[in-house]
């Protein structure tokens, strides 16, 4: 069965240009090289009022420094709210540059600073390396807030896809360590639950496009270093494994109706609400994983408007 007939008509042209990728240990290097070749430069003229700098901040104990891109608006007076951003890529690929346009859009709309994290990738660095890299970058942002012109009481975290899953795990880790206050988590189609790989009753209309069951199996296996669905998986690797979600920062979650991650995202939002966490959930009909990156579609524009509005409310009020 194909779900193409369920796709929003304005998204079909973008869908037709998405390559069919099979993730294997052998193909991963080629996929990473292809993504690196397609990166856009970060000095885009339409965001001339945002200064971008590369920094290397202290990493987790015994680990290398963490590379970050720091985004600071030059026309807004501080102290600024800030967003720590973790990019997508199934935990196995990607870099901050690939989501530069989206980060700048958020910085411009919310008048905030942003730090985008170049965390180490699996399978070379499995859990807990990526989430500890993200925590190290968050701790640097918090402890260097004055230097950056940032208000340390108004820090949010966020990401897309695996980056959103990493942000959700970071939210749990940060809450449990009790060192850094967070005001918000912005989770765009988050990859939250390794058990989706092993479900006996998969959703019949999700996962055909962009992020497939095969890709999900590969990404989770790489991150965990063991079979997804195994007992004892840490919630700091797969946030859906957390037994208690109480006390987490307010959340925005959006997901595509044809996304393999649809049901795990809806369930996480339900559990957040059940735990008393203010949560905004959006499911966009006719969309597939990552649809907000198709800027000419009205449904993608609606998704961007919704996430920007939520971020502004959380950081600015």
C-alpha positions as CSV (number, residue, x, y, z in Angstrom):
1,X,0.0,0.0,0.0
2,X,1.2,3.5,-0.8
3,X,0.1,6.6,1.2
4,X,0.9,9.1,-1.6
5,X,-2.8,9.8,-2.1
6,X,-2.9,11.1,1.5
7,X,-0.1,13.6,1.0
8,X,-1.0,17.3,0.8
9,X,-0.9,18.3,-2.9
10,X,1.5,21.2,-2.2
11,X,4.0,18.8,-0.6
12,X,4.2,16.4,-3.5
13,X,6.8,18.4,-5.5
14,X,9.2,18.3,-2.5
15,X,8.5,14.7,-1.9
16,X,9.4,13.8,-5.4
17,X,12.9,15.2,-4.9
18,X,13.6,13.3,-1.7
19,X,16.0,10.4,-2.5
20,X,15.1,6.9,-1.3
21,X,17.9,6.1,1.2
22,X,18.7,2.8,2.7
23,X,20.7,3.1,5.9
24,X,23.5,0.6,6.3
25,X,26.9,0.6,7.9
26,X,28.4,0.7,4.4
27,X,26.2,3.5,3.1
28,X,26.4,5.8,6.1
29,X,29.7,7.4,5.1
30,X,28.3,8.2,1.6
31,X,25.1,9.7,3.1
32,X,27.1,11.9,5.5
33,X,29.3,13.1,2.7
34,X,26.2,13.9,0.5
35,X,24.6,15.9,3.4
36,X,27.8,17.8,4.0
37,X,28.1,18.7,0.3
38,X,24.5,20.1,0.4
39,X,25.0,22.3,3.4
40,X,24.2,26.0,2.9
41,X,26.6,28.7,4.1
42,X,25.6,30.3,7.4
43,X,26.2,33.9,6.2
44,X,22.8,34.3,4.6
45,X,22.1,37.9,3.5
46,X,18.4,37.9,4.6
47,X,19.5,37.6,8.2
48,X,22.2,40.2,8.2
49,X,21.2,41.3,11.7
50,X,22.2,38.0,13.3
51,X,25.9,37.4,14.1
52,X,27.0,33.7,13.9
53,X,30.2,32.5,15.5
54,X,31.8,29.1,16.0
55,X,32.9,28.2,19.5
56,X,34.5,25.1,21.1
57,X,33.2,24.6,24.6
58,X,34.2,22.2,27.4
59,X,32.9,18.7,26.7
60,X,31.8,16.0,29.2
61,X,34.4,14.8,31.6
62,X,37.1,12.9,29.6
63,X,35.5,13.8,26.3
64,X,36.5,16.2,23.5
65,X,35.4,19.8,23.4
66,X,31.9,20.4,21.8
67,X,31.6,22.5,18.7
68,X,28.7,24.9,18.7
69,X,27.4,27.7,16.5
70,X,26.3,30.8,18.5
71,X,23.6,33.0,17.1
72,X,23.2,36.6,18.5
73,X,20.9,39.2,17.2
74,X,22.7,42.5,16.7
75,X,19.6,44.8,16.9
76,X,18.1,43.5,20.2
77,X,19.2,44.7,23.6
78,X,20.0,42.1,26.2
79,X,19.8,40.2,28.4
80,X,18.2,37.9,25.8
81,X,16.3,34.7,26.2
82,X,18.1,31.8,24.6
83,X,17.4,28.5,22.8
84,X,19.8,25.5,22.8
85,X,19.2,23.7,19.6
86,X,20.1,20.1,18.6
87,X,19.9,19.2,14.9
88,X,18.2,16.2,13.4
89,X,19.7,13.2,11.5
90,X,18.6,10.0,13.1
91,X,21.4,10.3,15.7
92,X,23.8,9.1,12.9
93,X,24.3,12.2,10.6
94,X,23.9,15.9,10.3
95,X,25.5,19.1,11.7
96,X,24.3,22.5,12.9
97,X,24.7,24.1,9.5
98,X,21.9,22.0,8.0
99,X,19.3,23.8,10.2
100,X,20.9,27.3,10.0
101,X,17.9,28.8,8.2
102,X,15.4,27.5,10.7
103,X,17.5,28.6,13.7
104,X,17.9,32.1,12.3
105,X,14.2,32.2,11.6
106,X,13.6,31.4,15.3
107,X,16.2,33.9,16.5
108,X,14.7,36.6,14.4
109,X,11.1,35.9,15.4
110,X,11.7,35.5,19.1
111,X,14.5,38.1,19.5
112,X,16.6,35.4,21.3
113,X,20.1,34.0,21.2
114,X,20.7,30.5,20.1
115,X,23.4,27.8,20.5
116,X,23.3,25.0,18.0
117,X,25.2,21.9,19.1
118,X,27.5,19.8,17.0
119,X,27.1,16.7,19.2
120,X,29.0,13.5,18.4
121,X,27.2,11.0,16.2
122,X,26.4,7.3,16.6
123,X,27.5,4.6,16.0
124,X,31.0,6.0,16.6
125,X,29.7,7.7,19.8
126,X,26.6,5.8,21.2
127,X,24.6,6.9,24.2
128,X,25.3,8.7,26.5
129,X,27.8,10.6,24.4
130,X,25.3,12.7,22.4
131,X,23.1,13.8,25.3
132,X,26.1,14.5,27.5
133,X,27.5,16.7,24.7
134,X,24.2,18.6,24.6
135,X,24.3,18.9,28.4
136,X,27.8,20.3,28.3
137,X,26.8,22.9,25.7
138,X,23.7,23.8,27.8
139,X,25.9,24.2,30.9
140,X,28.3,26.4,29.0
141,X,25.4,28.6,27.8
142,X,24.1,28.8,31.4
143,X,27.4,29.6,33.1
144,X,28.5,32.0,30.3
145,X,25.1,33.8,30.1
146,X,26.5,37.1,31.2
147,X,29.3,37.1,28.6
148,X,26.8,36.2,25.9
149,X,24.2,38.7,27.0
150,X,21.7,36.0,27.9
151,X,19.2,35.8,30.7
152,X,20.0,32.5,32.5
153,X,16.4,32.3,33.8
154,X,15.0,32.2,30.2
155,X,16.6,29.3,28.5
156,X,14.7,26.8,26.3
157,X,15.8,23.7,24.5
158,X,14.6,22.3,21.2
159,X,15.3,20.3,18.1
160,X,13.9,18.5,15.1
161,X,13.5,14.7,14.7
162,X,16.4,13.0,16.4
163,X,17.5,16.4,17.6
164,X,14.0,16.8,19.2
165,X,14.4,13.3,20.8
166,X,17.8,14.4,22.1
167,X,16.2,17.7,23.4
168,X,13.5,15.7,25.2
169,X,16.1,13.5,26.8
170,X,18.2,16.5,27.7
171,X,15.1,18.0,29.4
172,X,14.8,14.9,31.6
173,X,18.6,14.9,32.4
174,X,18.6,18.6,33.2
175,X,15.6,18.2,35.4
176,X,17.1,15.3,37.3
177,X,20.5,17.0,37.8
178,X,18.9,20.1,39.1
179,X,21.6,22.5,38.0
180,X,20.0,24.5,35.2
181,X,16.5,25.9,35.1
182,X,14.6,25.5,31.8
183,X,11.5,27.3,30.7
184,X,10.4,25.4,27.5
185,X,11.1,22.5,25.2
186,X,10.3,22.9,21.5
187,X,10.0,19.4,20.0
188,X,9.5,19.1,16.2
189,X,8.5,15.5,15.2
190,X,10.7,14.1,18.0
191,X,12.3,10.6,17.8
192,X,11.4,9.5,21.3
193,X,10.8,5.8,21.6
194,X,13.0,2.9,20.5
195,X,10.1,0.5,21.0
196,X,8.3,1.8,17.9
197,X,10.8,-0.4,16.0
198,X,9.4,-3.5,17.6
199,X,5.7,-2.8,17.8
200,X,3.5,-5.7,16.9
201,X,0.8,-3.4,15.5
202,X,2.5,-0.6,13.4
203,X,0.3,2.2,12.1
204,X,-0.8,1.2,8.6
205,X,-0.5,4.8,7.1
206,X,2.8,6.1,8.5
207,X,6.5,5.8,7.7
208,X,6.5,5.4,4.0
209,X,8.3,8.7,3.3
210,X,11.6,10.2,4.5
211,X,12.0,8.4,7.8
212,X,11.1,4.7,7.4
213,X,11.0,1.8,9.7
214,X,14.3,0.6,8.3
215,X,15.9,4.0,9.0
216,X,14.4,4.0,12.5
217,X,15.8,0.6,13.2
218,X,19.3,1.7,12.0
219,X,19.3,4.9,14.0
220,X,18.2,3.4,17.3
221,X,20.5,0.5,17.0
222,X,23.4,2.9,16.3
223,X,22.5,5.1,19.3
224,X,21.8,2.4,21.8
225,X,24.6,-0.1,20.8
226,X,22.0,-2.8,21.3
227,X,18.7,-3.9,19.8
228,X,15.9,-1.4,20.2
229,X,13.1,-2.5,22.4
230,X,15.5,-4.2,24.8
231,X,14.8,-4.0,28.6
232,X,16.5,-1.4,30.7
233,X,17.0,1.3,28.0
234,X,17.8,4.6,29.6
235,X,15.2,7.5,29.4
236,X,18.2,9.7,28.7
237,X,18.5,7.8,25.4
238,X,14.8,7.3,24.6
239,X,12.7,9.9,26.5
240,X,9.5,7.9,26.1
241,X,11.1,5.3,28.5
242,X,10.9,7.8,31.4
243,X,8.4,6.7,34.1
244,X,7.8,10.1,35.6
245,X,7.4,13.3,33.4
246,X,6.3,15.6,36.2
247,X,8.2,18.8,36.7
248,X,9.5,19.0,33.1
249,X,9.3,22.4,31.3
250,X,6.3,23.3,29.2
251,X,6.4,21.6,25.8
252,X,5.4,22.2,22.2
253,X,5.2,19.1,20.1
254,X,4.3,18.9,16.4
255,X,4.2,15.8,14.2
256,X,3.1,14.9,10.7
257,X,0.1,12.7,10.2
258,X,2.0,10.3,8.0
259,X,5.1,10.3,10.1
260,X,6.4,7.0,11.5
261,X,6.8,8.8,14.8
262,X,3.1,9.9,15.0
263,X,1.9,7.7,17.7
264,X,4.9,7.9,20.0
265,X,4.8,11.7,19.8
266,X,1.1,11.8,20.5
267,X,1.6,9.4,23.5
268,X,4.4,11.5,24.9
269,X,2.3,14.6,24.7
270,X,-0.6,12.8,26.4
271,X,1.7,11.6,29.2
272,X,3.2,15.1,29.6
273,X,-0.3,16.5,30.0
274,X,-1.2,13.7,32.4
275,X,1.8,14.7,34.5
276,X,0.7,18.3,34.7
277,X,3.2,19.7,32.2
278,X,1.6,22.4,30.0
279,X,1.8,20.9,26.5
280,X,0.8,22.1,23.0
281,X,0.3,19.3,20.4
282,X,-0.1,19.8,16.7
283,X,-0.8,17.0,14.1
284,X,-0.7,18.3,10.6
285,X,-2.9,16.4,8.0
286,X,-1.4,15.3,4.7
287,X,2.2,15.7,6.0
288,X,5.3,13.5,6.2
289,X,8.4,13.6,8.5
290,X,10.2,16.9,8.2
291,X,7.5,18.6,6.2
292,X,8.2,22.1,7.7
293,X,11.3,22.3,5.5
294,X,9.0,22.6,2.4
295,X,8.5,26.3,2.6
296,X,6.1,26.8,-0.3
297,X,3.4,24.6,1.1
298,X,0.7,26.3,3.2
299,X,0.7,23.5,5.7
300,X,4.4,23.9,6.2
301,X,4.0,27.7,6.7
302,X,1.3,26.9,9.3
303,X,3.7,24.7,11.1
304,X,6.4,27.3,11.2
305,X,3.9,30.0,12.4
306,X,2.7,27.7,15.2
307,X,6.2,26.9,16.4
308,X,7.4,30.5,16.3
309,X,4.3,31.7,18.1
310,X,4.9,29.1,20.9
311,X,8.5,29.9,21.2
312,X,7.8,33.7,21.4
313,X,5.2,33.1,24.1
314,X,7.6,30.9,26.1
315,X,10.6,33.2,25.9
316,X,9.1,36.7,25.6
317,X,5.5,36.4,27.0
